Amino acid sequence: MKITALAGGIGGSRFLLGARAALPDAEITVIGNTGDDITLHGLRICPDLDTVMYTLGGGISTERGWGRHAETFTVADELATYGVGPAWFGLGDRDLATHLVRTQMLAAGYSLTDVTAALCQRWKPGLRLLPMSDDRVETHVVIETDEGRRAVHFQEWWLRMRAATPAREIISVGAEKARPAPGVLDALANADLVLLPPSNPVVSIGSILAVPGLREALIGTPAPVVGVSPIISGAPVRGMADACLRAIGVATTAGAVGAHYGGRGHRAPGGAGAGAGGGILDGWLVDTADTGTKVPGVTVKARPLLMTDVEATVEIVRAALELAGV
Ligand code: FO1
């Protein structure tokens, strides 16, 4: 079975651990968000790609959910001693090696797709990890300051401001000129199932959909598309998706996010002729706390959605397969 999943960072990675465990023989392709990417100290950092790669490759810091296990921050401390920031982005010593390899390969002319494949040769995540685009697309956030409106990089808004300063607008800088990375459209068109893990609907899934052609590929694929709500009982399970949803005027409920993704139109999962509804979902999994949620044009099922461990996540993946009718 060919499965394609759109994924952001921590939530998406945890979900993928369950998908890989539930379907060891499936060919899983992950279209990873690169909107979180940032250049610091001259190094290109791809947080969501690295979080998927480290989590599935066994190198993640499980207590943080990002960066490497057994990490040290000696270089970051030395930089701070020189008064060179930013202190709000935790750059680990082991993690730095990934950014050094990536940066020198990009400088040598390799694409982000090539770099990601090369890094995954070491980590062996057990799935194919593709960046959403090889072109630079960065999420920036427009905030109000007493000097007026200005844009900050998503990472600064997320980490330094803790998303506490209201986002007036969330922009995928460069998206209009970005092209899907090689293999991305094919992975959506030829999947047996497309999954939307409980990643941040705005800065992860939304950033991926901002790449021209990707939303249309989801609308048009013959595969059933099933999403998993990242919101339970009106709150994000982790992270600050509510601050992002507020910025785009979407309520922080499982139903509102499902409606935001939209239904592809009334059709049996797996049937052809998708796209009548203009949205991207056939099925939407909500937590049992949100039983009764309705989303126009989407089949909604309620199941426990807390990914407390891999076994719990396996059950969620199984529920998604059942909902997809595959
Ligand atoms: N998340 C944090 O909450 N604090 C950090 O200092 C931090 C550093 C960091 C370094 C490398 C990396 O790959 C991810 C990192 N993250 C950190 C996560 C990162 O901010 C993610 O983009 C967000 O968690 C959103 O997915």
Residues whose N, C-alpha, C, O or C-beta is under 5 A from the ligand:
A	BS01	FO1	G9 D36 C46 P47 D50 W66 G67 W88 F89 G90 L159
